[in-house]
């Protein structure tokens, strides 16, 4: 089931209350995994709209179509002036595909957490065994003709990428998009980025300044 934002919903009273952050989780996850990061961004004054999906068998493009509809709704909301995107893992690719379908007029900045922008070596290894059941596994492979390697990268948007330094799913070089971007590394596991304070602070800094304050964070600095 997909969660739908309510246009014109309650905005934060802070100066950034009219800046909305739409968040998307990754494969085999759910919107509850976005709760900690969303809470920390709200403490920085942002309105947050976590968005989730449950079907892990259909093409990620199905979710992209639905997320594009969410972006249309948020873009039309009179209480929102700027619409940022903060996404994790496969959610980054869903957002890329959604922006190819609809680009909000209020689009702000886009932060990707552990994105498989050039595919995942785990997806490549699992494609033969699980690809028939879980279509995104094939779509996220490192093959040159895979879906993820065929999607256009959003242009003309401030793009920040945060890599998990101990990621066992996506190689660091695969997170790099083929477009201008800023980059930071947090020394943690793939999904831990959603729960670490230092990662949330990097996200907030990029949303504010369009750059990360430091190239990396020291190990063990942000639980």
C-alpha positions in Angstrom: 0.0 0.0 0.0 1.2 3.5 -0.8 0.9 6.4 1.6 -0.5 9.6 0.1 0.3 13.1 1.3 -2.5 15.5 2.0 -2.0 18.8 0.0 -2.0 21.8 2.1 -1.3 19.9 5.3 0.1 21.4 8.5 3.4 23.0 8.0 6.1 23.7 10.6 6.0 27.2 12.1 9.8 27.7 11.6 11.3 29.6 8.7 11.8 26.3 6.9 8.3 25.1 7.5 7.3 25.8 3.9 10.2 23.5 2.7 9.0 20.0 2.4 11.2 16.9 2.2 9.7 13.8 0.5 11.5 10.7 1.7 11.5 7.2 0.0 12.9 4.0 1.4 14.7 1.1 -0.4 14.1 -2.5 -1.4 12.6 -4.8 1.3 12.1 -1.9 3.6 9.1 0.2 4.7 8.2 3.8 5.5 8.7 3.2 9.2 12.4 2.9 8.6 12.3 6.6 7.5 10.8 7.7 10.9 14.1 8.6 12.7 15.6 10.5 9.7 12.3 12.3 9.2 12.1 13.3 12.9 15.6 14.7 12.8 14.9 16.7 9.7 11.7 18.1 11.3 13.9 19.3 14.2 15.8 21.3 11.6 12.4 22.9 10.7 11.5 20.9 7.6 8.1 19.5 6.9 8.5 15.8 6.0 6.5 13.4 3.8 7.7 9.8 4.1 6.4 7.7 1.2 6.4 3.9 1.1 5.5 1.0 -1.1 5.0 -2.7 -0.4 5.2 -4.6 -3.6 8.8 -5.8 -4.1 8.0 -8.0 -7.1 6.8 -5.4 -9.7 9.1 -3.1 -11.7 10.4 -0.2 -9.8 8.9 1.9 -12.6 5.4 1.1 -11.2 6.5 2.8 -7.9 8.0 5.6 -9.9 4.7 6.3 -11.5 3.0 6.4 -8.1 5.7 8.6 -6.6 5.4 11.0 -9.6 1.7 11.4 -8.6 2.8 12.2 -5.0 5.2 14.8 -6.3 2.4 16.4 -8.4 0.2 16.6 -5.3 3.0 18.2 -3.2 4.0 20.5 -5.9 0.5 21.9 -6.1 0.1 22.3 -2.3 -0.1 26.0 -1.5 1.6 25.5 1.9 4.8 24.3 0.2 7.3 26.6 -1.4 10.2 24.2 -2.0 10.1 20.4 -2.4 13.3 18.5 -1.6 13.9 14.7 -2.1 15.8 12.5 0.4 15.9 8.9 -0.7 17.7 5.6 0.3 19.0 2.8 -1.9 16.4 1.7 -4.5 14.3 4.7 -3.4 16.9 6.8 -5.1 16.3 5.1 -8.4 12.5 5.3 -8.0 12.9 9.0 -7.4 15.2 9.3 -10.5 12.5 7.6 -12.6 9.7 9.7 -11.1 11.6 12.9 -11.9 11.8 11.7 -15.5 8.0 11.5 -15.5 7.3 14.7 -13.6 9.7 17.5 -12.5 8.1 19.6 -9.8 8.2 23.4 -10.4 9.2 23.7 -6.7 12.0 21.2 -6.9 14.7 22.0 -4.4 17.6 19.7 -3.6 18.0 15.9 -3.9 20.0 13.8 -1.4 20.7 10.2 -2.2 21.7 7.8 0.6 23.6 4.7 -0.6 22.2 4.9 -4.1 22.8 2.1 -6.6 23.2 4.6 -9.4 25.4 2.2 -11.5 23.8 -0.9 -10.1 24.4 -3.3 -7.2 26.9 -6.2 -7.4 24.5 -8.1 -5.0 21.7 -7.6 -7.4 23.9 -8.8 -10.2 24.8 -12.0 -8.3 21.2 -12.6 -7.3 19.5 -11.9 -10.6 19.7 -15.5 -11.9 18.2 -16.9 -8.7 15.7 -14.3 -7.6 15.2 -12.1 -10.7 12.0 -13.9 -11.8 10.3 -13.2 -8.5 11.8 -9.8 -7.6 12.0 -7.8 -10.8 13.9 -4.9 -9.3 16.8 -7.3 -8.7 17.3 -7.5 -12.4 16.6 -3.8 -12.9 19.3 -2.9 -10.4 22.1 -5.1 -11.8 25.4 -3.6 -12.9 24.8 -4.8 -16.5 25.3 -2.0 -19.0 21.8 -2.4 -20.4 20.0 -2.7 -17.0 17.2 -0.3 -16.2 19.3 1.6 -13.6 22.0 2.1 -16.2 19.5 3.3 -18.8 17.6 5.8 -16.8 18.5 9.5 -17.3 20.0 11.3 -14.4 18.2 14.5 -13.2 19.9 17.6 -14.5 19.9 21.1 -13.2 19.3 20.1 -9.6 21.6 20.3 -6.5 22.5 16.7 -6.0 24.2 15.2 -2.9 25.3 11.6 -2.4 26.1 10.0 0.9 27.9 6.6 0.7 28.0 4.0 3.5 31.6 3.3 4.1 30.9 -0.3 5.1 28.2 -1.0 2.5 28.0 -4.7 1.7 25.4 -4.2 -1.1 26.6 -1.3 -3.2 30.2 -0.6 -4.2 31.3 3.0 -3.5 32.0 3.7 -7.2 28.4 2.6 -8.1 26.9 5.3 -5.9 28.4 8.0 -8.1 25.9 9.6 -10.6 26.9 10.7 -14.0 26.2 14.3 -13.3 27.6 17.1 -11.1 27.2 16.3 -7.4 28.7 16.6 -3.9 29.7 13.5 -2.0 30.2 12.4 1.6 30.9 9.1 3.3 29.6 7.9 6.7 31.5 4.8 8.0 28.5 2.5 8.6 26.5 -0.2 7.0 24.0 0.2 4.1 20.8 0.7 6.1 22.4 2.4 9.1 22.5 5.6 7.2 18.8 6.0 8.0 19.4 5.9 11.7 22.7 7.8 12.2 22.7 11.3 13.6 25.8 12.3 11.6 24.1 11.2 8.4 21.0 13.2 9.2 23.2 16.2 9.9 24.8 15.8 6.5 21.4 15.7 4.9 20.2 18.8 6.7 23.4 20.6 5.8 23.1 19.8 2.1 19.4 20.8 2.0 20.5 24.2 3.6 23.7 24.9 1.7 23.8 22.6 -1.4 27.0 21.2 -0.2 28.3 18.9 2.5 30.4 20.5 5.3 33.0 17.8 5.3 34.1 15.1 2.8 33.6 12.4 5.4 32.8 11.7 9.0 35.0 9.8 11.4 34.0 6.2 12.4 31.7 5.9 15.3 30.7 9.6 15.4 27.0 9.5 15.0 24.7 7.0 16.6 
